[in-house]
Amino acid sequence: MTPFLTITGVALPLLQDDVNTDQIAPQQMDRSLNPDYSVMLFRRQRSDKGFILNRPQYRSVATVVSGRNFGCGSARETAVWALMAWGIRCIVAKSFADIFRENALQNGVLPLELGADAHDAFEQRVVAADGAAPFTVDLVAQKISGPGGPDIAFEIAPADRMRLIEGLDDIGLSLKHSADIAAWEQRTAASQPWLQSLRDHRLDR
């Protein structure tokens, strides 16, 4: 997984509540074995020429600003993959669906919730910029900077911050404890050798 330290780019104002995973990545529209996830992103809405992603200034986006319950609906991880394929690495929303939030963290995408006042202020700045100037989301310093106002500080759980900065999914987090795991296996092999014999027997089969 690609570590997340800081990103700079255009912020997209997708000012809706309950943006669901079927809207983000309508998989039934592309059943190929190797889909182009950037084509999949908001594919239905993009058939409307007035949809915001069709505007020239939003053809390259780093951050999405949205409303409540972003990523609700089904648990499809392809919703995160489609966002990433467009270059989006940060979602700033008033709240997230739990499974989407975890899928984002597993893939190096920052799901960021601001306080109500800070969110409203950032939303207004993104709308005013209209894709003409970039914003920077700095996870190391825990701040957002860009046109239209001062830096915006944000909070994030230390464990989530660590896994994004270090680029660790669940497997990577487990491997941080590889020495402890190996030591446990050695102790178990010595104290309960029959378990080792059972494992070898199953491998032989």
Secondary structure, DSSP 8 states (H G I E B T S, - for coil): ----SEEEE-EEE---S--BHHHH--GGG---SS--HHHHTTTTGGGSTTSGGGSGGGSS-SEEE--SSBTBSS--THHHHHHHHTT--EEEES-B-HHHHHHHHHTT-EEEE--HHHHHHHHHHHHHHTTSS-EEEETTTTEEE-TTSS-EE----HHHHHHHHHT--HHHHHHTTHHHHHHHHHHHHHH-HHHHHHHHHHHH-
